[in-house]
Amino acid sequence: MPGTTRPLLAVRLIGPTDTVTTQKAYLTAYLSELFGDQAAVRASTHSARRAGEIRAYLTVAPKETHDSTDTNRDDVGDRSGR
């Protein structure tokens, strides 16, 4: 997919619900502190094949930076030269 940046880190946890839930919370907090404002940490949880187990996915991706210096939106209707 064009324009999609590759994650800095991707983690998959599979195991007993209580263990994965605890580890997901710990890792999410740790990675958020580690990367700070430089990256976004996302987590999702899904059911696993075995009863009593879940899958958790954590992704650390660089935050998008907007290089545009045009932050004044008052001139949206004024597009000279177009």
Residue, then its C-alpha position, 0 to 999 in steps of 0.5 A: m500500500p503506497g504511503t504506508t509506513r512500516p511499523l517500528l515494532a510489532v508484537r503478538l501475544i497468544g495465551p491465557t486471557d489473564t496473562v495476555t491481558t496483564q502483559k498487554a497492559y504492561l507492554t503498552a505502557y512501557l512502549s508508550e513511555l519508551f517511544g514518547d511523542q515519536a511513535a503511536v502505540r496501538a493494541s488490539t485483542h482478539s479471540a484465540r483458537r483455544a478456549g480461555e485464550i486470547r490474541a493481542y497485537l501491539t504495534v508501534a508506528p512512527k507518528e505522522t508529521h505534517d510538513s505543511t506550514d499552512t495552518n491558517r484555514d481562513d483562506v480556504g475559499d481563496r485559491s488564486g491560480r487554480 
